[in-house]
Amino acid sequence: MRPFELRLGKLFSTLKDHNVETEKVVLQSKYALNYIFADLYSPPPEELGVFAIIIDMNTMELDAYVSSLEYYRIVETYSYVQNLAVHPVAPSTMGIEFDTEIVDVKDMKNNIARVCKESRRISVDSNEICGNDSSSIRIDIRSIIKKIRRNKSEEEVKMIRKAIEIAEKAIEDTIPRIKNGLSEQVIAGLIESRARELGAEGFAFSTIVAIGANTSKPHHIPSSTIFRGNEPIVIDFGVRVHGYVSDITRIILPSNPQKEAGTIRDFANIISDAIDSSIQCLKVGERYSNIDEVARSVLMKSNIHRYFVHGLGHGIGVDVHEEPRISKASDHEVELGDVITIEPGIYMHKKFGIRIEDDVYVAPSRPIKLTSLRRVIEL
């Protein structure tokens, strides 16, 4: 089963599990469409070129209304889906030609309104769909969309695993190429180029490579700063495969380190302990705020918790930041099927920073660490 069919199948089975009887499903929110059409979704900065999808639950016919700019790419991407009709949408005043009828924006809205009027029961992901029409029973399925996005299936976990494998291999293969005189920008380019060679379809976010004092900035943008052979390097990297992402952070210590190397190595080991302790506490029903506290308590023993300035982690899937949130303020609880990051870090301004990030799957039997690249890498 291909990813698009997999995600639709998850939607249909979850509707059934929740006893949702419906004739039509209309999805228009970016949150829902980015998931269903994740094969096309590649931020930043590209926006998804799909405006709406109408699903007939009786015939299983799908009508997708898409940007005229993306029409041919979408038709080609989903050519294997026999029951999908793709409609290009553009203002009729543009006078452009396609190999099919172009739907005016107003006509698209009228078609959705007609579906609302003709359906006795219709499932929607926005209160704006169907407007004030009272001829049908509207079922709000936003909570179901949130559930299927958050709780990954085994097949989705396999795709995330693949994204992790590529990211880790790209970092590992780049390490021997890091030499004196290379800039953060060049190192980032080497990693990204290798990931493309390994099959990455895109990147999860803008790659972070930070050298020396720049490691003290959590979201440092690679600059012209040069590696001189004795500074720590932090790499935060992720790729996109079949619409799913990875998110990995590793610290690299050179063989000829600066004078703070022993301290950095000791702190890195403490951070690694915090990750392991957090993973051990991942049990269904546990509050993620408590998991965050577990990591902080490990750092507190060495009085470095003061430098841990962000939350412990977040969910990953078709977006690199999605539910659940793992922080002291989070109200989320651990759920079966969560795929999350655990990424404690400390940042000493103008000196150095250390962050290590693993990806973890909350499986039926136990939490499974999906990342395997050694956390502290010797150069």
Secondary structure, 3 states (H helix, E strand, C coil): CCHHHHHHHHHHHHHHHCCCCCCEEEECCHHHHHHHCCCCCCCCCCCCCEEEEEEECCCCCEEEEEECCCHHHHHHHCCCCCCEEEEEECCHHHCCCCCCCCECHHHHHHHHHHHHHHCCEEEECCCCCCCCCCCCEEEECHHHHHHHHHCCCHHHHHHHHHHHHHHHHHHHHHHHHCCCCCEHHHHHHHHHHHHHHHCCCEECCCCEEEEHHHHHCCCCCCCCCECCCCCCEEEEECEEECCEECCEEEEEECCCCCCCHHHHHHHHHHHHHHHHHHHHCCCCCCEHHHHHHHHHHHHHCCCCHHHCCCCCEEECCCCCCEEEEECCCCCCECCCCCEEEECCEEEECCCEEEECEEEEEECCCCEEECCCCCCEEEC
